[in-house]
Amino acid sequence: MSGEDHSSTITQFVLKQLEQMLIPNANRLDASNRRQRIIAAVLYESHFSPARRMNVREIAKRAGVSSATIYRYFSSDDQLLTAGQRLSVELYLMFLTRDAWHPNPVFRICTYLTRWVELWTLPVRQDQRSVVLMKRSARDPELLAATTLYFERLNEFWTAQLRLLQSEGYLRSEPRYELLEALCGPLESRILNPNTLADMPFVPENSWFEVCWRATSEFLTLHGTPYFHQMRRKKNWDADLFALQKENG
């Protein structure tokens, strides 16, 4: 939000989660801990090792198990790789949805949107949002399950955010998919779709936060209750953006 390297931020977040998952349980017979370590090692080796490819021997070494133990839990390399992909989805969801509660609803929603936009505009994520991936997903049941999990969980998260706005008295409409489209649609059409379909990346004039602030502000201007507009003026919520701009020069 303040000019930090977002690629570095998400990398640090994922690595921290993996390091915790790779810690052996004191109970050496804990099968769930061994399986967790194996899956964490798969993701670590496939994304963060210099070779950036799956090597069962290195996975076993990082997980603290034998190669034979790996194949007692996973019958094939494809199953092993799929487990790593699903964990990757889970960790990215954890990163996107970690708590960002703020009394200013514009600031709060904008913060979540900024994470989403910054993550999905990283070059390293190009393969995860490409048309090719979606076509592959339609033919590959395991890959389809992983991408479906991502979209289902993200849909649940945003629906919960809309429901919270409604409970606070700020949103005048019942949370539904059309509202999610109204919130995220302008960002998708302006930023993600051109990059995905035509390889034409959108570059913000100032920051992603300001782009997302405008999108959030426009959404709540249209769908906010009279109470929201009253509180917006009373609490001077728009000043939070101006303060942020001043803070970052």
C-alpha positions as CSV (number, residue, x, y, z in Angstrom):
1,M,0.0,0.0,0.0
2,S,2.9,2.4,0.6
3,G,5.1,1.5,-2.3
4,E,6.3,-1.8,-1.0
5,D,7.5,-4.6,-3.4
6,H,4.3,-6.6,-3.6
7,S,6.1,-9.6,-5.2
8,S,8.5,-9.6,-2.2
9,T,5.6,-9.3,0.2
10,I,3.7,-12.3,-1.1
11,T,6.8,-14.4,-1.4
12,Q,7.7,-13.7,2.2
13,F,4.1,-14.5,3.3
14,V,4.1,-17.9,1.5
15,L,7.6,-18.8,2.6
16,K,6.7,-18.1,6.3
17,Q,3.6,-20.4,6.0
18,L,5.7,-23.1,4.4
19,E,8.4,-22.9,7.0
20,Q,5.8,-23.4,9.7
21,M,4.3,-26.4,7.8
22,L,7.7,-28.0,7.4
23,I,8.4,-28.2,11.2
24,P,8.2,-31.8,12.2
25,N,5.8,-32.8,14.9
26,A,7.3,-34.2,18.1
27,N,5.1,-37.2,17.5
28,R,6.9,-39.0,14.7
29,L,3.9,-41.3,14.1
30,D,1.7,-38.3,13.2
31,A,0.7,-39.2,9.7
32,S,-1.1,-35.9,9.1
33,N,2.1,-33.9,9.9
34,R,4.2,-36.1,7.5
35,R,1.7,-35.5,4.7
36,Q,1.6,-31.8,5.4
37,R,5.4,-31.6,5.3
38,I,5.5,-33.5,2.0
39,I,2.9,-31.1,0.4
40,A,4.7,-28.0,1.7
41,A,8.0,-29.4,0.4
42,V,6.4,-29.9,-3.1
43,L,5.3,-26.3,-3.2
44,Y,8.6,-25.0,-1.9
45,E,10.7,-27.0,-4.4
46,S,8.4,-26.2,-7.3
47,H,8.4,-22.4,-6.6
48,F,11.3,-21.4,-4.6
49,S,14.2,-23.8,-5.4
50,P,16.8,-22.6,-8.0
51,A,15.8,-25.4,-10.4
52,R,12.1,-24.6,-10.0
53,R,11.1,-28.1,-11.0
54,M,9.8,-31.0,-9.0
55,N,12.5,-33.4,-7.8
56,V,11.2,-36.2,-5.5
57,R,14.6,-36.7,-3.9
58,E,14.8,-33.0,-2.9
59,I,11.2,-33.0,-1.8
60,A,11.8,-35.9,0.5
61,K,14.9,-34.3,1.9
62,R,13.1,-31.0,2.6
63,A,10.1,-32.8,4.2
64,G,12.4,-35.0,6.3
65,V,11.0,-38.3,4.9
66,S,12.2,-41.0,2.5
67,S,11.2,-41.1,-1.2
68,A,9.4,-44.3,-0.4
69,T,7.3,-42.6,2.3
70,I,6.1,-40.0,-0.3
71,Y,4.7,-42.7,-2.5
72,R,2.8,-44.2,0.4
73,Y,0.8,-41.0,0.5
74,F,0.7,-40.2,-3.2
75,S,0.5,-42.9,-5.8
76,S,2.0,-40.8,-8.6
77,D,3.9,-37.6,-9.4
78,D,0.8,-36.1,-10.8
79,Q,-1.1,-36.5,-7.5
80,L,1.9,-35.0,-5.7
81,L,2.0,-32.0,-8.0
82,T,-1.8,-31.5,-7.7
83,A,-1.5,-31.4,-3.9
84,G,1.2,-28.7,-4.2
85,Q,-1.1,-26.7,-6.6
86,R,-4.0,-26.9,-4.2
87,L,-1.8,-25.7,-1.3
88,S,-0.6,-22.8,-3.5
89,V,-4.2,-21.8,-4.0
90,E,-4.9,-22.0,-0.3
91,L,-1.9,-19.9,0.6
92,Y,-2.7,-17.2,-2.0
93,L,-6.3,-17.1,-0.7
94,M,-4.9,-16.7,2.9
95,F,-2.7,-13.8,1.6
96,L,-5.6,-12.1,-0.2
97,T,-8.2,-12.5,2.6
98,R,-6.1,-11.8,5.7
99,D,-7.9,-9.4,8.0
100,A,-7.9,-5.8,7.0
101,W,-10.7,-4.4,9.1
102,H,-10.9,-0.6,9.2
103,P,-13.7,1.7,10.5
104,N,-13.6,3.4,7.1
105,P,-15.4,1.0,4.8
106,V,-14.0,2.6,1.7
107,F,-10.5,2.1,3.0
108,R,-11.2,-1.5,4.1
109,I,-12.7,-2.7,0.7
110,C,-10.0,-0.8,-1.2
111,T,-7.3,-2.6,0.8
112,Y,-8.7,-6.0,-0.2
113,L,-9.1,-5.0,-3.8
114,T,-5.6,-3.7,-4.0
115,R,-4.2,-7.0,-2.8
116,W,-6.2,-8.8,-5.5
117,V,-5.2,-6.4,-8.3
118,E,-1.5,-6.3,-7.3
119,L,-1.2,-10.0,-7.0
120,W,-2.9,-10.8,-10.3
121,T,-0.8,-8.2,-12.2
122,L,2.5,-9.8,-11.1
123,P,4.3,-11.4,-14.1
124,V,4.9,-14.6,-12.1
125,R,1.1,-15.0,-12.0
126,Q,0.5,-14.6,-15.8
127,D,0.2,-18.4,-16.2
128,Q,-2.4,-18.5,-13.5
129,R,-4.8,-16.1,-15.1
130,S,-4.2,-17.0,-18.8
131,V,-6.8,-18.1,-21.3
132,V,-4.6,-21.2,-21.9
133,L,-4.9,-22.1,-18.2
134,M,-8.7,-21.9,-18.4
135,K,-8.8,-24.1,-21.5
136,R,-6.5,-26.6,-19.8
137,S,-8.7,-26.6,-16.7
138,A,-11.7,-27.6,-18.8
139,R,-9.8,-30.8,-19.9
140,D,-8.0,-31.5,-16.6
141,P,-10.3,-32.5,-13.7
142,E,-7.5,-32.0,-11.1
143,L,-6.6,-28.5,-12.4
144,L,-10.3,-27.6,-12.7
145,A,-10.8,-28.6,-9.1
146,A,-7.9,-26.3,-8.0
147,T,-9.1,-23.3,-10.1
148,T,-12.8,-23.9,-9.0
149,L,-11.7,-23.9,-5.4
150,Y,-10.0,-20.5,-5.8
151,F,-13.0,-18.8,-7.4
152,E,-15.5,-20.4,-5.0
153,R,-13.6,-19.3,-1.9
154,L,-13.0,-15.8,-3.3
155,N,-16.6,-15.5,-4.1
156,E,-17.5,-16.5,-0.5
157,F,-15.1,-14.0,0.8
158,W,-16.4,-11.1,-1.2
159,T,-20.0,-12.1,-0.4
160,A,-19.1,-11.9,3.3
161,Q,-17.6,-8.5,2.8
162,L,-20.8,-7.2,1.2
163,R,-22.9,-8.8,3.9
164,L,-20.7,-7.0,6.5
165,L,-21.3,-3.7,4.7
166,Q,-25.0,-4.4,4.8
167,S,-25.0,-5.2,8.5
168,E,-23.2,-1.9,9.2
169,G,-26.0,-0.1,7.4
170,Y,-23.7,1.0,4.5
171,L,-25.1,-1.1,1.7
172,R,-28.7,-0.7,0.5
173,S,-28.9,-3.9,-1.6
174,E,-28.9,-7.6,-0.7
175,P,-25.5,-9.2,-1.3
176,R,-25.6,-11.0,-4.6
177,Y,-23.4,-11.9,-7.5
178,E,-24.5,-8.8,-9.5
179,L,-23.1,-6.6,-6.8
180,L,-19.7,-8.4,-7.0
181,E,-19.7,-7.7,-10.7
182,A,-20.4,-4.1,-10.0
183,L,-17.5,-3.9,-7.6
184,C,-14.9,-6.0,-9.4
185,G,-16.1,-5.7,-13.0
186,P,-14.6,-2.3,-13.8
187,L,-11.2,-3.4,-12.5
188,E,-11.3,-6.6,-14.4
189,S,-12.3,-4.9,-17.7
190,R,-9.7,-2.1,-17.3
191,I,-6.8,-4.0,-15.8
192,L,-7.0,-7.8,-16.0
193,N,-8.8,-8.5,-19.3
194,P,-6.5,-6.5,-21.6
195,N,-3.5,-8.0,-20.0
196,T,-4.8,-11.5,-20.3
197,L,-6.4,-11.4,-23.7
198,A,-4.1,-8.9,-25.6
199,D,-0.9,-8.7,-23.5
200,M,-1.5,-5.0,-22.9
201,P,-0.7,-4.4,-19.2
202,F,-2.4,-1.5,-17.5
203,V,0.0,0.9,-15.7
204,P,-1.5,3.1,-13.0
205,E,-0.7,6.8,-13.0
206,N,0.0,6.9,-9.3
207,S,-0.7,3.6,-7.4
208,W,-2.9,0.5,-7.5
209,F,-4.3,1.7,-4.2
210,E,-5.6,4.9,-5.8
211,V,-7.1,3.0,-8.7
212,C,-8.9,0.6,-6.3
213,W,-10.0,3.6,-4.1
214,R,-11.8,5.1,-7.0
215,A,-13.4,1.8,-7.9
216,T,-14.6,1.3,-4.3
217,S,-15.7,4.9,-4.0
218,E,-17.8,4.7,-7.2
219,F,-19.3,1.4,-6.1
220,L,-20.4,2.8,-2.7
221,T,-21.6,6.0,-4.2
222,L,-24.0,4.0,-6.3
223,H,-25.0,1.3,-3.9
224,G,-24.4,3.0,-0.5
225,T,-27.3,3.9,1.9
226,P,-28.1,7.4,2.9
227,Y,-26.5,6.5,6.2
228,F,-23.3,5.6,4.5
229,H,-23.2,9.0,2.7
230,Q,-24.0,10.8,5.9
231,M,-21.2,9.0,7.7
232,R,-18.8,9.6,4.8
233,R,-19.3,13.3,5.2
234,K,-19.3,13.3,8.9
235,K,-16.2,11.2,9.4
236,N,-14.5,12.7,6.3
237,W,-13.6,9.2,5.1
238,D,-12.2,10.5,1.8
239,A,-9.4,12.3,3.8
240,D,-7.8,8.8,4.4
241,L,-6.8,8.7,0.7
242,F,-5.5,12.2,0.7
243,A,-3.5,11.5,3.9
244,L,-2.0,8.4,2.3
245,Q,-1.0,10.3,-0.8
246,K,0.6,13.0,1.3
247,E,2.4,10.4,3.4
248,N,3.9,8.8,0.3
249,G,4.7,12.0,-1.5
